[in-house]
Amino acid sequence: MRIDKLAVWINTIGYPSDALVAFARRLEGWGYGTLWINDGMGSDPMVLAAKILAGTERLQVALGVANIYSRDPTMMQGAQYGLNEQWGGRFLLGLGASHQFIVEGMRGHEAWGKPVATMRAYLEAMAGLTYAGPPPPETPTTVIAALGPKMLELARDHADGAHPFATTPEHTAMARGILGPGKLLLVEQKILLETNAEQARTVGRGLVAGLAGIPNYRNSLLRMGFTEAELGPEVSDRAADALVAWGDAVAIRQRIEAHWDAGADQVAVQVMPRDGGLLTPDDEKVLEALATGL
């Protein structure tokens, strides 16, 4: 499977599907080869992936990440293999163990299991299946959401690699050290085309505060070296700057290159909307600027 060094990650919640297809076509026109979409409480991401694939010519659609509590291994493999067979190997599957408040609260499952053990059992179940449909052109690629050392080790031993979310170049270096040279490291990086420090940090502080309220992400931030005091109620500038790369296109490119230098195979940039809603044409300008040289 083709792995582009620079990709785009978008939070699809709230987007009409036609708008996402139009966005994907703009990305193709600028030279991007991969668009990451997410799995939330809106449109089924497999259905959405199918529409984007059908509406584009060469774009790879990556799912970051499919909640393993939403589909049993047979259904997950069926979607993964079916999308790749129908669209020439252009679908990349990311899997995640989700969060307790989503699994038990929002989705109503009886119990959220320990993430590493639950993910290991799920991957082993997928590996033991025999797919009975028409085969895709090649064996599809599977990566898992991985932040801590144990989940990264699982990505190394039972998947094709890892998809860390909301991390830093220093985390990328740590992840590469655990994964070794033979596994994919596909990282997400939030960006904002904004040279006013206070305006940029206002966005960054809001992001950090939200992530710090989710145990998995809070633990990740603490492992990355941030203190409890830096995570709120007054989020530090250091934490805000670490998770959102802001400035002009040159400054943002430097953060992307830092991830590459630390061992990332791909950096998927997620533009932070200025108003907290859907991306505007002004928000998208940074993607067009970063596309130079693709």
Backbone torsions as a table, in degrees:
resi	resn	phi	psi	omega
1	MET	NA	137.9	177.6
2	ARG	-67.4	133.8	175.8
3	ILE	-121.9	111.5	179.5
4	ASP	-80.8	142.1	179.7
5	LYS	-66.3	-35.1	-178.9
6	LEU	-122.3	126.7	-179.7
7	ALA	-131.9	178.7	178.8
8	VAL	-124.2	138.7	178.6
9	TRP	-119.5	131.6	-179.6
10	ILE	-133.7	138.2	173.0
11	ASN	-81.2	110.2	-171.7
12	THR	-81.2	-9.5	-175.3
13	ILE	-61.2	125.3	178.7
14	GLY	96.4	-11.6	-178.6
15	TYR	-86.4	129.6	167.0
16	PRO	-62.8	145.1	-175.4
17	SER	-62.1	-35.6	178.6
18	ASP	-62.6	-36.3	179.0
19	ALA	-66.9	-36.8	178.7
20	LEU	-68.9	-37.4	176.6
21	VAL	-65.0	-41.8	178.3
22	ALA	-63.4	-39.6	176.7
23	PHE	-62.7	-44.4	-179.9
24	ALA	-61.9	-38.3	178.7
25	ARG	-67.6	-36.4	175.8
26	ARG	-63.3	-41.1	178.2
27	LEU	-60.3	-43.8	177.2
28	GLU	-58.9	-42.2	-179.8
29	GLY	-64.1	-31.4	178.7
30	TRP	-82.4	-11.7	176.8
31	GLY	109.9	0.1	178.5
32	TYR	-72.0	150.3	-179.3
33	GLY	-114.8	-10.9	-175.9
34	THR	-139.7	134.7	173.2
35	LEU	-123.5	123.3	175.0
36	TRP	-91.6	133.8	173.0
37	ILE	-120.9	165.6	-175.0
38	ASN	-114.1	174.0	179.5
39	ASP	-115.7	112.7	-179.5
40	GLY	-130.9	-147.8	-179.0
41	MET	-99.3	13.0	178.7
42	GLY	-99.6	-137.2	-179.2
43	SER	-58.6	142.0	177.5
44	ASP	-57.3	128.1	-174.1
45	PRO	-66.8	-27.7	177.3
46	MET	-69.1	-39.4	176.0
47	VAL	-64.3	-43.9	-179.7
48	LEU	-65.2	-40.8	176.9
49	ALA	-59.6	-41.1	-180.0
50	ALA	-62.2	-42.2	-179.2
51	LYS	-66.6	-40.8	179.5
52	ILE	-66.6	-42.3	178.4
53	LEU	-62.1	-41.0	-180.0
54	ALA	-68.1	-27.6	-176.1
55	GLY	-94.0	3.0	179.7
56	THR	-127.0	168.4	-175.2
57	GLU	-100.5	-39.9	-174.0
58	ARG	-136.8	-5.4	-174.1
59	LEU	-63.6	132.6	171.1
60	GLN	-86.1	133.1	175.8
61	VAL	-105.5	124.0	179.2
62	ALA	-113.6	138.3	-178.9
63	LEU	-103.1	115.2	-176.1
64	GLY	-126.5	89.7	-0.6
65	VAL	-136.6	157.7	177.6
66	ALA	-75.3	128.4	178.6
67	ASN	-71.2	120.1	-175.9
68	ILE	-71.2	-11.5	176.3
69	TYR	-83.6	-11.0	-177.2
70	SER	-84.4	-24.7	-176.7
71	ARG	-142.7	142.1	174.2
72	ASP	-75.4	166.0	-175.9
73	PRO	-56.2	-35.6	179.8
74	THR	-65.1	-45.0	179.4
75	MET	-66.5	-37.7	-179.9
76	MET	-65.0	-45.8	179.0
77	GLN	-65.5	-38.1	178.9
78	GLY	-60.5	-42.4	177.6
79	ALA	-67.4	-45.2	-178.7
80	GLN	-61.3	-48.6	-178.5
81	TYR	-71.1	-39.6	-179.0
82	GLY	-64.0	-44.7	178.6
83	LEU	-63.3	-39.4	179.8
84	ASN	-71.4	-34.9	177.3
85	GLU	-68.7	-41.2	-175.5
86	GLN	-75.0	-28.1	-176.6
87	TRP	-124.9	38.1	166.9
88	GLY	59.6	37.1	175.2
89	GLY	77.7	25.3	-175.8
90	ARG	-96.8	15.8	-179.2
91	PHE	-118.5	129.0	178.4
92	LEU	-115.6	127.0	-176.6
93	LEU	-98.8	125.6	168.7
94	GLY	-110.9	137.1	-179.6
95	LEU	-115.6	146.5	178.0
96	GLY	-141.6	149.9	179.9
97	ALA	-85.9	0.4	173.8
98	SER	63.1	-158.0	-175.3
99	HIS	-133.7	152.9	-175.6
100	GLN	-60.4	-40.6	-176.8
101	PHE	-68.0	-24.5	176.3
102	ILE	-82.3	-49.3	-174.5
103	VAL	-65.2	-49.3	-176.5
104	GLU	-88.0	-37.9	-175.9
105	GLY	-83.4	-63.1	-174.7
106	MET	-73.8	-38.2	-176.5
107	ARG	-96.7	-14.7	173.6
108	GLY	76.3	20.7	175.4
109	HIS	-74.1	155.5	-174.9
110	GLU	-69.7	-36.7	-175.6
111	ALA	-152.3	139.0	173.3
112	TRP	-99.2	120.3	-175.3
113	GLY	-84.8	169.4	175.3
114	LYS	-58.8	127.7	-168.7
115	PRO	-57.0	-47.4	-175.1
116	VAL	-66.8	-47.2	-179.5
117	ALA	-64.3	-40.7	-179.7
118	THR	-66.1	-42.9	179.1
119	MET	-66.5	-39.8	179.2
120	ARG	-60.4	-46.5	-179.7
121	ALA	-62.7	-37.7	-179.3
122	TYR	-67.3	-46.2	179.0
123	LEU	-63.2	-39.9	178.6
124	GLU	-65.2	-37.0	178.0
125	ALA	-66.4	-42.4	177.9
126	MET	-62.3	-42.0	-178.4
127	ALA	-64.9	-25.7	-177.8
128	GLY	-88.6	-0.2	-177.8
129	LEU	-84.2	153.0	171.5
130	THR	-112.1	117.4	-178.2
131	TYR	-80.7	127.2	-174.0
132	ALA	-99.0	-4.9	-178.5
133	GLY	-85.2	178.5	175.3
134	PRO	-59.0	132.8	-174.9
135	PRO	-74.3	147.5	171.5
136	PRO	-71.9	170.7	-176.7
137	PRO	-61.8	-27.4	176.5
138	GLU	-152.3	165.8	179.9
139	THR	-61.2	124.9	-177.5
140	PRO	-64.5	154.7	-179.5
141	THR	-92.0	137.5	177.7
142	THR	-128.6	124.8	172.6
143	VAL	-120.5	163.2	-179.8
144	ILE	-126.2	150.5	173.9
145	ALA	-66.1	120.9	-174.7
146	ALA	-143.1	125.9	178.2
147	LEU	-118.7	-51.1	-177.2
148	GLY	-86.1	167.1	-177.0
149	PRO	-57.1	-41.3	-176.3
150	LYS	-67.6	-40.1	178.9
151	MET	-70.8	-34.4	175.6
152	LEU	-65.0	-38.3	175.6
153	GLU	-63.7	-38.1	177.3
154	LEU	-64.8	-40.7	176.8
155	ALA	-60.4	-38.1	178.8
156	ARG	-67.2	-42.0	-170.2
157	ASP	-91.9	-23.7	-172.3
158	HIS	-129.4	3.8	-180.0
159	ALA	-141.4	-177.3	178.9
160	ASP	-87.9	-5.2	178.8
161	GLY	155.6	-162.9	-172.0
162	ALA	-129.6	152.6	176.2
163	HIS	-126.7	83.4	176.9
164	PRO	-71.9	145.7	-176.7
165	PHE	-127.7	134.0	177.7
166	ALA	61.9	58.6	-178.7
167	THR	-130.5	-173.4	-175.9
168	THR	-124.0	166.2	174.7
169	PRO	-57.9	-32.4	177.9
170	GLU	-64.9	-38.9	175.9
171	HIS	-65.7	-38.3	178.6
172	THR	-59.6	-42.7	178.4
173	ALA	-62.6	-41.7	177.8
174	MET	-63.5	-44.6	-179.5
175	ALA	-62.3	-42.3	178.9
176	ARG	-62.8	-37.6	178.9
177	GLY	-62.0	-35.5	179.0
178	ILE	-79.0	-43.5	-177.2
179	LEU	-67.7	-32.2	-173.8
180	GLY	81.1	-177.6	-172.3
181	PRO	-80.0	-13.7	-170.0
182	GLY	-98.9	2.7	-176.6
183	LYS	-117.1	153.4	-178.9
184	LEU	-76.1	138.4	174.0
185	LEU	-126.2	101.9	-173.5
186	LEU	-113.5	99.3	-170.8
187	VAL	-100.1	153.1	174.6
188	GLU	-104.3	140.3	178.0
189	GLN	-137.5	123.5	177.8
190	LYS	-80.2	138.6	-176.2
191	ILE	-134.4	157.2	178.7
192	LEU	-150.7	120.8	177.8
193	LEU	-80.7	86.7	-175.9
194	GLU	-153.5	120.7	-179.0
195	THR	-94.3	-8.9	176.3
196	ASN	-82.4	114.6	-173.1
197	ALA	-60.2	-44.1	-176.0
198	GLU	-66.8	-41.2	178.1
199	GLN	-64.9	-42.1	179.0
200	ALA	-64.9	-42.0	-177.7
201	ARG	-71.8	-25.8	174.1
202	THR	-61.3	-42.7	176.3
203	VAL	-65.5	-45.8	-179.2
204	GLY	-62.4	-39.7	179.4
205	ARG	-65.2	-39.8	177.9
206	GLY	-62.5	-40.0	178.2
207	LEU	-63.7	-50.5	-177.7
208	VAL	-61.1	-42.7	180.0
209	ALA	-60.4	-41.0	178.8
210	GLY	-66.4	-44.7	179.9
211	LEU	-66.4	-36.0	-178.2
212	ALA	-66.9	-16.8	177.1
213	GLY	-84.9	-2.3	179.2
214	ILE	-110.7	118.6	-171.4
215	PRO	-50.8	-45.1	-177.5
216	ASN	-59.1	-45.0	-178.1
217	TYR	-74.7	-36.7	177.0
218	ARG	-59.9	-45.5	178.4
219	ASN	-61.6	-38.1	178.4
220	SER	-64.2	-43.8	179.6
221	LEU	-62.3	-40.1	178.3
222	LEU	-66.8	-39.7	176.7
223	ARG	-63.5	-31.3	179.8
224	MET	-77.0	-1.6	173.3
225	GLY	105.5	2.6	177.0
226	PHE	-82.3	144.9	-178.8
227	THR	-89.5	163.3	176.3
228	GLU	-56.4	-39.8	-178.5
229	ALA	-64.2	-32.3	-178.8
230	GLU	-73.7	-16.4	-175.6
231	LEU	-94.3	0.5	175.4
232	GLY	133.7	166.3	9.5
233	PRO	-71.3	-18.7	174.9
234	GLU	-101.9	100.6	-178.4
235	VAL	-68.6	134.9	-177.3
236	SER	-73.6	154.8	174.3
237	ASP	-60.2	-37.2	-178.5
238	ARG	-60.5	-43.9	179.7
239	ALA	-68.1	-42.7	179.7
240	ALA	-61.6	-44.4	-179.1
241	ASP	-68.1	-30.5	-176.8
242	ALA	-70.1	-35.6	-174.2
243	LEU	-94.2	-22.2	177.9
244	VAL	-120.5	116.2	176.0
245	ALA	-82.9	115.6	-176.4
246	TRP	-126.5	170.7	-177.9
247	GLY	123.0	-155.1	175.4
248	ASP	-84.6	179.5	-176.4
249	ALA	-61.9	-32.0	179.6
250	VAL	-66.0	-45.4	-180.0
251	ALA	-63.7	-41.1	179.7
252	ILE	-66.1	-40.7	178.1
253	ARG	-60.6	-35.9	179.4
254	GLN	-62.9	-38.3	177.4
255	ARG	-66.8	-41.5	177.8
256	ILE	-59.1	-46.2	-179.8
257	GLU	-64.1	-31.2	177.4
258	ALA	-63.3	-38.4	175.8
259	HIS	-65.7	-43.7	178.1
260	TRP	-60.2	-45.3	-179.7
261	ASP	-62.6	-29.2	-179.1
262	ALA	-83.2	-5.4	174.6
263	GLY	119.7	4.9	178.9
264	ALA	-71.5	136.6	171.9
265	ASP	-79.4	-31.8	-178.4
266	GLN	-146.9	142.0	171.0
267	VAL	-116.9	119.5	177.6
268	ALA	-101.0	111.3	-175.9
269	VAL	-87.0	134.4	177.2
270	GLN	-113.9	113.0	179.2
271	VAL	-72.4	130.1	176.4
272	MET	-85.5	118.8	178.9
273	PRO	-64.3	136.0	-177.6
274	ARG	-64.7	-34.7	-176.9
275	ASP	-98.9	6.5	179.0
276	GLY	79.8	0.7	-179.0
277	GLY	-105.9	-133.7	179.5
278	LEU	-82.3	158.1	179.7
279	LEU	-66.0	139.5	175.5
280	THR	-102.7	167.1	174.5
281	PRO	-54.6	-36.7	177.5
282	ASP	-65.1	-38.8	177.7
283	ASP	-62.7	-36.3	-175.6
284	GLU	-75.9	-13.1	-177.1
285	LYS	-56.9	-33.9	-178.4
286	VAL	-66.8	-32.8	179.0
287	LEU	-67.7	-40.3	177.6
288	GLU	-66.2	-38.8	179.2
289	ALA	-66.5	-41.2	-179.1
290	LEU	-70.8	-20.1	-177.3
291	ALA	-70.8	-13.8	178.9
292	THR	-58.1	124.5	179.0
293	GLY	96.8	-5.4	177.9
294	LEU	-65.6	NA	NA
